[in-house]
Amino acid sequence: MDAPKVALCILLGCGAAALGEEYAEYTAAMKANGSAYGALRKLDAKTGPEAVANAEKLGGVYENLIAFWRQRGAADAVKWAEQGKAAALQLATAAHAGESANAAAAFETLGGTCRGCHEKHREKLPDGGFRIK
């Protein structure tokens, strides 16, 4: 193989590796999101230290999702991520203050941001996994 072809293969390989790493970070973020959301779902009252910690974790995940989707030019996903971050922060604040009604409302908003983005930007694979559309 001549030098230009070797260089092209190396560049393509590096690009694929970078893409794999990028999606690995996204997958890790989604797993962290699912874990925190699941922990909140199990709480009858969405208040107290556990609720605050999980809501703050979600806020951080959504912050990263804003950048992820902005880089892809997916304005709708950026909007959902921004709404999710705002709802997570509202939930953390309400959970800390013991305001169960406000915390529950913020939790419902969080669920809506997940659903919208998943329906539009996620495809279920035959093996049970998912890929980003």
C-alpha positions as CSV (number, residue, x, y, z in Angstrom):
1,M,0.0,0.0,0.0
2,D,1.4,3.4,-0.9
3,A,2.0,6.2,1.6
4,P,-1.2,8.3,0.8
5,K,-3.4,5.2,1.3
6,V,-1.6,4.3,4.6
7,A,-2.1,7.9,5.8
8,L,-5.8,7.8,4.8
9,C,-6.3,4.5,6.7
10,I,-4.6,6.0,9.7
11,L,-6.8,9.1,9.6
12,L,-10.0,7.1,9.1
13,G,-9.0,4.8,12.0
14,C,-8.3,7.7,14.3
15,G,-11.7,9.2,13.3
16,A,-13.5,6.0,14.1
17,A,-11.7,5.7,17.4
18,A,-12.6,9.3,18.3
19,L,-16.2,8.6,17.3
20,G,-16.3,5.4,19.4
21,E,-14.9,7.3,22.4
22,E,-17.5,10.1,21.9
23,Y,-20.3,7.6,21.9
24,A,-18.8,5.8,24.8
25,E,-19.0,9.0,26.8
26,Y,-22.6,9.6,25.6
27,T,-23.5,6.0,26.6
28,A,-22.0,6.5,30.0
29,A,-23.9,9.7,30.4
30,M,-27.2,8.0,29.5
31,K,-26.5,5.2,32.0
32,A,-25.8,7.8,34.7
33,N,-28.9,9.6,33.8
34,G,-31.0,6.3,33.9
35,S,-29.5,5.4,37.3
36,A,-30.2,8.8,38.9
37,Y,-33.7,9.0,37.3
38,G,-34.5,5.5,38.5
39,A,-33.4,6.3,42.0
40,L,-35.7,9.3,42.0
41,R,-38.6,7.3,40.6
42,K,-38.4,5.0,43.6
43,L,-38.7,7.8,46.1
44,D,-42.3,8.4,47.2
45,A,-41.5,12.0,48.1
46,K,-39.0,13.5,45.8
47,T,-37.4,15.4,48.7
48,G,-34.4,14.9,51.0
49,P,-30.7,14.4,50.5
50,E,-31.0,11.4,48.1
51,A,-33.3,13.3,45.9
52,V,-31.1,16.4,45.9
53,A,-28.0,14.3,45.0
54,N,-29.7,12.5,42.1
55,A,-31.2,15.7,40.8
56,E,-27.8,17.4,40.9
57,K,-26.3,14.5,39.1
58,L,-29.0,14.8,36.4
59,G,-28.3,18.5,36.0
60,G,-24.6,17.7,35.3
61,V,-25.6,15.0,32.7
62,Y,-27.9,17.4,31.0
63,E,-25.2,20.0,30.8
64,N,-23.1,17.6,28.9
65,L,-26.0,16.6,26.7
66,I,-26.5,20.3,25.7
67,A,-22.9,20.3,24.2
68,F,-23.3,16.9,22.6
69,W,-26.4,17.8,20.7
70,R,-25.3,21.3,19.9
71,Q,-22.2,19.9,18.1
72,R,-24.6,17.8,16.0
73,G,-26.9,20.7,15.1
74,A,-29.9,19.0,16.7
75,A,-31.8,22.1,17.9
76,D,-34.7,20.1,19.3
77,A,-32.4,17.9,21.4
78,V,-30.5,20.9,22.6
79,K,-33.8,22.4,23.7
80,W,-34.8,19.2,25.5
81,A,-31.4,19.0,27.2
82,E,-31.7,22.6,28.4
83,Q,-35.2,22.0,29.7
84,G,-34.0,18.8,31.4
85,K,-31.2,20.7,33.1
86,A,-33.6,23.4,34.3
87,A,-36.0,20.8,35.6
88,A,-33.2,19.0,37.4
89,L,-32.1,22.2,39.1
90,Q,-35.7,23.0,40.1
91,L,-36.0,19.5,41.5
92,A,-32.8,19.8,43.5
93,T,-33.9,23.1,44.9
94,A,-37.4,21.8,45.8
95,A,-36.0,18.6,47.2
96,H,-33.6,20.5,49.4
97,A,-36.4,22.8,50.6
98,G,-38.8,19.8,51.3
99,E,-41.3,21.1,48.7
100,S,-42.7,17.8,47.6
101,A,-45.3,19.2,45.2
102,N,-42.7,21.3,43.3
103,A,-40.2,18.5,43.3
104,A,-42.8,16.1,41.9
105,A,-43.7,18.6,39.1
106,A,-40.0,19.0,38.2
107,F,-39.6,15.3,38.1
108,E,-42.5,14.9,35.7
109,T,-40.9,17.6,33.5
110,L,-37.6,15.6,33.5
111,G,-39.4,12.5,32.2
112,G,-40.9,14.5,29.3
113,T,-37.5,15.7,28.2
114,C,-36.2,12.1,28.1
115,R,-39.2,10.8,26.1
116,G,-39.1,13.5,23.5
117,C,-35.5,13.1,22.7
118,H,-35.5,9.3,22.8
119,E,-38.5,9.2,20.4
120,K,-36.8,11.5,17.9
121,H,-33.1,10.6,18.3
122,R,-32.8,7.0,19.4
123,E,-33.4,3.8,17.4
124,K,-33.8,0.4,19.0
125,L,-31.6,-2.3,17.5
126,P,-32.5,-5.9,17.0
127,D,-30.1,-7.0,19.8
128,G,-32.0,-4.8,22.3
129,G,-29.4,-2.0,22.3
130,F,-29.9,1.5,20.9
131,R,-28.1,3.8,18.4
132,I,-28.3,7.5,18.0
133,K,-30.1,8.6,14.8
